[in-house]
């Protein structure tokens, strides 16, 4: 028999006092553009100049170890304009692009390593380097702005005035031109939303997500097939890395892009299923796994890739904006002891959980269940506590 939980209070206007929240859906659209021969020549020239300028900035940054936008502008701005014939905004974009690349390297490697731009590329800032309207793409080149058409099928909904376009990347691949465009929008959370359900969502690897809601129902979203496929990707990458040839490096890049697109699709489908499985007005409660990378780097070497590279944050962000759009809410809470605390008697101990068997067994009251389900139950409890705390303010 399922335990029924009373959610208090049943109605919180503009939930937790939030009326409008800017949500970043992490939607990335691949848009095919259709330049004529003259426009293609201009874009090729611009991309080559942009990449060459990036390499100039990169060599300077690597020499002086400076990532300050202001000081780099003073040192390099006029040189970039004169040497590479860049327009004003392009010179600014080049410096920002290289700074971002070095910050990524430092975050991943924790040391200064040289960054090179081997292929022509061009990062476009919205409303400065480019803008989009229905049917027309305008882009800045060395010779000034050009306007060209694009395939707009499926893009119509993004021109309703509510979507914001981010910094996009111009790509030339297989003799075709594409834009990679990140988009976001502000989604209002309605004042008359009733909190009618709390659902704890435990994210994991063997189970991508495990939920426990206010009706006492638990649902598992299997992840073993996903885990197996990612292991195959890792095996293929290891073989190519050992080979070390130019063709192997190209293949490595292709595999990485393919895996990233596939994992993005998995997270979209899982987050959509989570939202659709619960009624509007649901409070989704997840663990704040911001520090999961540093924590999982202590696991066994053979399991480190799976643990460290798992896209928990991406799945959480997708769930957040889909929940908003469906009239619900998602919050992240402190994950401390969520898998070690008994949801029945409250006893907390590391020995309650057997990680190898994925089994939780309370040393005090004897309550036993799957450890992922326990995590979801405790997150459900934290959600109710959160509502009660807000109501008491």
C-alpha positions as CSV (number, residue, x, y, z in Angstrom):
1,X,0.0,0.0,0.0
2,X,1.4,3.4,-1.1
3,X,1.9,6.1,1.6
4,X,0.0,9.3,0.8
5,X,1.7,12.5,1.5
6,X,-0.1,15.8,2.1
7,X,1.5,18.7,0.2
8,X,1.4,21.9,2.3
9,X,0.5,24.4,1.2
10,X,-1.7,23.5,-1.8
11,X,-1.4,26.9,-3.5
12,X,1.5,29.2,-3.6
13,X,1.0,32.2,-5.9
14,X,3.8,32.7,-8.4
15,X,5.5,29.7,-6.9
16,X,8.2,30.7,-4.3
17,X,7.6,34.4,-5.3
18,X,9.1,33.8,-8.8
19,X,7.0,35.5,-11.5
20,X,9.3,35.6,-14.5
21,X,12.4,33.4,-14.9
22,X,14.9,33.5,-17.7
23,X,15.3,29.9,-18.8
24,X,18.2,28.7,-20.9
25,X,16.9,25.7,-22.8
26,X,20.3,24.8,-24.3
27,X,18.6,24.4,-27.7
28,X,21.1,24.3,-30.5
29,X,19.8,24.5,-34.0
30,X,21.8,23.5,-37.1
31,X,20.7,25.9,-39.9
32,X,21.7,25.4,-43.5
33,X,22.4,28.7,-45.4
34,X,22.3,29.1,-49.2
35,X,25.0,31.6,-50.5
36,X,25.7,32.2,-54.1
37,X,29.3,31.9,-55.5
38,X,30.3,35.5,-54.7
39,X,28.9,35.2,-51.2
40,X,30.8,32.0,-50.7
41,X,34.1,33.6,-51.7
42,X,33.6,36.4,-49.2
43,X,32.7,34.0,-46.4
44,X,35.8,31.9,-47.1
45,X,38.0,34.9,-47.1
46,X,36.5,36.1,-43.8
47,X,36.8,32.8,-42.1
48,X,40.5,32.4,-43.1
49,X,41.3,35.9,-41.8
50,X,39.4,35.2,-38.6
51,X,41.3,32.0,-37.9
52,X,44.6,33.6,-38.7
53,X,43.8,36.4,-36.3
54,X,42.8,33.8,-33.6
55,X,46.2,32.1,-34.0
56,X,47.9,35.5,-33.6
57,X,46.0,36.2,-30.4
58,X,46.6,32.7,-29.2
59,X,50.4,32.9,-29.5
60,X,50.3,36.2,-27.6
61,X,48.1,34.8,-24.8
62,X,50.3,31.7,-24.5
63,X,53.4,33.9,-24.2
64,X,52.1,36.4,-21.6
65,X,49.5,34.2,-19.9
66,X,46.9,37.0,-19.9
67,X,43.2,36.4,-20.3
68,X,42.0,39.9,-19.5
69,X,39.8,41.2,-22.2
70,X,40.7,44.9,-21.6
71,X,44.4,44.5,-21.7
72,X,44.3,42.2,-24.7
73,X,42.3,44.8,-26.6
74,X,44.9,47.4,-25.8
75,X,47.7,45.2,-27.0
76,X,46.2,43.6,-30.1
77,X,43.1,45.4,-31.3
78,X,44.7,47.7,-33.8
79,X,47.1,45.0,-35.0
80,X,44.2,42.7,-35.8
81,X,42.4,45.5,-37.7
82,X,45.5,46.4,-39.8
83,X,47.1,43.0,-40.3
84,X,44.0,40.9,-41.0
85,X,41.7,43.7,-42.3
86,X,39.1,42.8,-39.7
87,X,36.2,45.0,-39.0
88,X,35.8,46.4,-35.5
89,X,33.4,43.8,-34.1
90,X,35.4,41.0,-35.7
91,X,38.5,42.0,-33.8
92,X,36.6,42.0,-30.6
93,X,35.1,38.6,-31.3
94,X,38.5,37.1,-32.2
95,X,39.8,38.0,-28.7
96,X,36.7,36.7,-27.0
97,X,36.9,33.4,-28.9
98,X,40.5,32.8,-28.0
99,X,40.0,33.7,-24.3
100,X,37.1,31.2,-24.1
101,X,39.2,28.5,-25.7
102,X,42.1,29.0,-23.2
103,X,39.7,29.0,-20.3
104,X,38.3,25.7,-21.4
105,X,41.8,24.2,-21.7
106,X,42.8,25.5,-18.2
107,X,39.6,24.1,-16.7
108,X,40.1,20.7,-18.2
109,X,43.9,20.4,-18.0
110,X,44.8,22.8,-15.2
111,X,47.8,24.0,-17.1
112,X,48.7,26.4,-19.9
113,X,48.8,24.6,-23.2
114,X,49.0,26.2,-26.7
115,X,45.8,26.6,-28.6
116,X,45.7,26.5,-32.4
117,X,43.0,27.2,-34.9
118,X,43.8,24.9,-37.8
119,X,40.6,25.2,-39.8
120,X,38.8,28.4,-41.0
121,X,36.1,29.4,-38.5
122,X,34.0,32.4,-37.5
123,X,32.1,33.1,-34.3
124,X,29.2,35.5,-34.8
125,X,27.7,37.7,-32.2
126,X,24.0,38.3,-32.4
127,X,23.0,41.8,-33.7
128,X,26.6,42.7,-34.3
129,X,28.1,40.0,-36.6
130,X,24.8,38.6,-37.7
131,X,21.0,38.7,-37.4
132,X,18.2,36.5,-38.7
133,X,14.7,37.3,-39.9
134,X,12.3,35.0,-41.6
135,X,14.0,33.9,-44.8
136,X,17.1,36.2,-44.5
137,X,20.5,35.7,-42.8
138,X,22.7,38.8,-42.6
139,X,26.4,38.4,-41.8
140,X,29.4,40.7,-41.5
141,X,32.3,40.0,-43.8
142,X,35.6,41.7,-44.6
143,X,33.8,43.5,-47.4
144,X,30.8,44.5,-45.3
145,X,27.4,42.9,-44.7
146,X,25.8,40.4,-47.0
147,X,22.3,39.0,-47.0
148,X,21.5,35.4,-48.0
149,X,18.7,32.9,-47.7
150,X,18.5,29.8,-45.6
151,X,16.4,26.7,-45.1
152,X,13.7,27.9,-42.7
153,X,11.6,24.8,-42.3
154,X,11.0,24.3,-38.6
155,X,12.4,27.7,-37.7
156,X,9.2,29.6,-37.9
157,X,8.4,29.2,-34.2
158,X,11.6,30.9,-33.2
159,X,10.7,34.2,-34.9
160,X,7.7,35.0,-32.6
161,X,9.7,37.6,-30.7
162,X,10.2,35.6,-27.5
163,X,13.4,33.7,-28.5
164,X,16.9,35.1,-28.0
165,X,19.7,34.0,-30.4
166,X,23.2,33.5,-28.9
167,X,26.7,33.6,-30.4
168,X,26.7,31.2,-33.3
169,X,29.4,29.5,-35.3
170,X,29.6,29.6,-39.1
171,X,30.7,26.2,-40.4
172,X,31.7,25.0,-43.9
173,X,31.4,21.2,-44.1
174,X,31.1,18.9,-47.1
175,X,30.8,21.9,-49.4
176,X,27.8,23.2,-47.5
177,X,27.3,26.1,-45.1
178,X,25.7,25.8,-41.7
179,X,25.1,27.9,-38.6
180,X,25.2,26.4,-35.1
181,X,22.8,28.6,-33.2
182,X,22.1,28.4,-29.4
183,X,18.7,29.9,-28.4
184,X,16.9,30.7,-25.2
185,X,13.7,32.4,-24.1
186,X,12.1,33.9,-21.0
187,X,9.3,31.7,-19.8
188,X,6.8,33.3,-17.4
189,X,5.7,31.1,-14.5
190,X,2.0,31.8,-14.1
191,X,0.6,33.3,-10.9
192,X,-2.2,30.7,-10.6
193,X,-0.1,27.6,-10.6
194,X,-1.1,25.1,-7.9
195,X,1.5,22.9,-6.4
196,X,-0.3,19.6,-6.6
197,X,2.6,17.1,-6.7
198,X,6.2,16.7,-5.6
199,X,8.5,14.3,-7.5
200,X,12.0,13.4,-6.4
201,X,14.3,12.7,-9.3
202,X,17.5,10.7,-8.6
203,X,19.9,10.9,-11.6
204,X,22.3,8.0,-12.1
205,X,24.1,5.8,-14.6
206,X,22.5,2.3,-14.4
207,X,19.2,4.2,-14.2
208,X,19.3,7.6,-16.0
209,X,16.5,8.8,-13.6
210,X,14.5,7.3,-10.8
211,X,11.4,9.2,-9.7
212,X,9.2,9.0,-6.6
213,X,6.1,11.1,-6.5
214,X,3.4,12.1,-3.9
215,X,1.2,9.2,-4.8
216,X,4.0,6.9,-3.7
217,X,4.7,5.6,-7.2
218,X,8.3,4.9,-8.3
219,X,9.4,4.9,-11.9
220,X,12.8,3.8,-13.2
221,X,14.3,5.0,-16.5
222,X,16.9,2.3,-17.5
223,X,20.4,3.5,-18.5
224,X,22.3,0.3,-19.1
225,X,21.9,0.4,-22.9
226,X,23.1,4.0,-22.9
227,X,26.0,3.0,-20.6
228,X,26.9,0.2,-23.0
229,X,26.9,2.3,-26.1
230,X,29.1,5.0,-24.4
231,X,31.5,2.2,-23.5
232,X,31.7,1.3,-27.2
233,X,32.4,4.9,-28.1
234,X,35.2,5.0,-25.5
235,X,36.7,1.8,-26.8
236,X,36.7,3.1,-30.4
237,X,38.4,6.4,-29.2
238,X,41.1,4.5,-27.4
239,X,42.0,2.5,-30.5
240,X,42.1,5.6,-32.6
241,X,44.2,7.5,-30.1
242,X,46.7,4.6,-30.1
243,X,46.9,4.8,-33.9
244,X,47.7,8.5,-33.8
245,X,47.5,9.1,-37.6
246,X,45.9,12.2,-39.2
247,X,43.0,10.1,-40.4
248,X,42.6,8.7,-36.9
249,X,42.4,12.2,-35.4
250,X,39.7,13.2,-37.9
251,X,37.8,10.1,-37.0
252,X,38.2,10.9,-33.3
253,X,36.6,14.3,-33.9
254,X,33.7,12.7,-35.8
255,X,33.0,10.2,-33.1
256,X,33.1,12.9,-30.4
257,X,30.6,15.0,-32.3
258,X,28.3,12.0,-33.0
259,X,28.3,10.9,-29.4
260,X,27.6,14.4,-28.2
261,X,24.6,14.8,-30.5
262,X,23.3,11.4,-29.5
263,X,23.6,12.1,-25.8
264,X,21.9,15.4,-26.3
265,X,19.0,13.6,-27.9
266,X,18.9,11.0,-25.0
267,X,18.6,13.8,-22.5
268,X,15.9,15.6,-24.5
269,X,13.9,12.4,-24.6
270,X,14.4,11.5,-20.9
271,X,13.5,15.1,-19.7
272,X,10.5,15.1,-21.9
273,X,9.3,11.8,-20.6
274,X,9.8,12.9,-17.0
275,X,7.7,16.1,-17.5
276,X,5.0,14.3,-19.4
277,X,4.7,11.6,-16.7
278,X,3.7,14.1,-14.1
279,X,0.8,16.6,-13.9
280,X,1.1,20.3,-14.3
281,X,2.0,22.0,-11.0
282,X,4.6,19.4,-10.2
283,X,7.6,20.4,-8.1
284,X,10.6,18.3,-9.5
285,X,13.4,18.0,-6.9
286,X,16.8,17.0,-8.1
287,X,20.3,16.8,-6.6
288,X,22.6,19.7,-7.2
289,X,25.5,17.7,-8.8
290,X,27.7,20.7,-9.6
291,X,30.7,19.1,-8.0
292,X,30.2,15.6,-9.3
293,X,33.3,15.8,-11.5
294,X,35.7,16.3,-8.7
295,X,33.9,13.8,-6.5
296,X,33.9,11.0,-9.2
297,X,37.5,11.5,-10.1
298,X,38.2,9.5,-6.9
299,X,36.5,6.4,-8.3
300,X,38.4,3.4,-9.8
301,X,40.2,4.3,-13.0
302,X,38.2,1.8,-15.1
303,X,35.0,3.5,-14.1
304,X,36.2,7.1,-14.2
305,X,35.3,7.9,-17.8
306,X,31.6,6.9,-17.3
307,X,31.3,8.7,-14.0
308,X,33.1,11.9,-14.8
309,X,31.8,12.5,-18.3
310,X,28.1,11.7,-17.6
311,X,25.9,14.7,-18.6
312,X,23.9,15.2,-15.4
313,X,24.0,19.0,-15.7
314,X,22.7,19.0,-19.2
315,X,19.8,16.6,-18.3
316,X,19.0,18.8,-15.3
317,X,18.9,22.0,-17.4
318,X,16.6,20.4,-20.0
319,X,14.3,19.2,-17.3
320,X,14.2,22.7,-15.8
321,X,13.1,24.5,-18.9
322,X,10.6,21.7,-20.0
323,X,9.1,21.8,-16.5
324,X,8.6,25.6,-16.8
325,X,7.0,25.3,-20.2
326,X,4.6,22.7,-18.8
327,X,3.5,24.8,-15.9
328,X,5.7,23.0,-13.3
329,X,8.9,23.8,-11.5
330,X,12.3,22.2,-11.0
331,X,14.7,22.9,-8.1
332,X,18.1,21.5,-7.1
333,X,18.9,20.7,-3.5
334,X,21.9,19.6,-1.5
335,X,22.6,15.9,-2.3
336,X,24.2,15.2,1.1
337,X,23.0,11.8,2.5
338,X,20.2,11.3,0.0
339,X,21.3,7.8,-0.6
340,X,22.3,7.0,3.0
341,X,19.2,8.2,4.9
342,X,16.3,5.9,5.7
343,X,13.1,7.5,4.4
344,X,11.1,5.7,7.0
345,X,12.9,6.2,10.3
346,X,15.5,8.9,9.3
347,X,18.6,6.9,10.4
348,X,21.6,8.1,8.4
349,X,24.7,5.9,8.0
350,X,27.1,5.0,5.2
351,X,26.6,1.4,6.0
352,X,22.9,1.6,5.1
353,X,23.9,1.4,1.4
354,X,25.6,-1.4,-0.5
355,X,26.8,0.3,-3.7
356,X,27.9,-3.0,-5.4
357,X,24.4,-4.5,-5.0
358,X,22.6,-1.2,-5.5
359,X,20.7,-2.0,-2.3
360,X,19.7,0.1,0.7
361,X,19.0,-1.6,4.0
362,X,18.5,0.5,7.1
363,X,20.6,-0.7,10.0
364,X,18.1,0.6,12.5
365,X,14.6,-0.3,11.3
366,X,15.5,-2.8,8.5
367,X,13.7,-1.0,5.7
368,X,15.1,-2.2,2.4
369,X,14.8,-1.1,-1.2
370,X,16.8,-0.2,-4.3
371,X,19.3,2.6,-3.5
372,X,18.2,4.8,-6.4
373,X,14.6,4.6,-5.3
374,X,15.8,5.6,-1.8
375,X,17.5,8.6,-3.3
376,X,14.3,9.6,-5.1
377,X,12.2,9.2,-1.9
378,X,14.6,11.4,0.1
379,X,14.5,14.0,-2.6
380,X,10.7,13.9,-2.5
381,X,10.8,14.5,1.2
382,X,13.2,17.4,0.7
383,X,10.8,18.9,-1.7
384,X,7.9,18.8,0.8
385,X,10.2,20.4,3.4
386,X,11.1,23.1,1.0
387,X,7.5,23.9,0.3
388,X,6.8,24.0,4.0
389,X,9.7,26.4,4.6
390,X,8.6,28.7,1.9
391,X,5.0,28.8,3.3
392,X,6.3,29.6,6.8
393,X,8.2,32.7,5.6
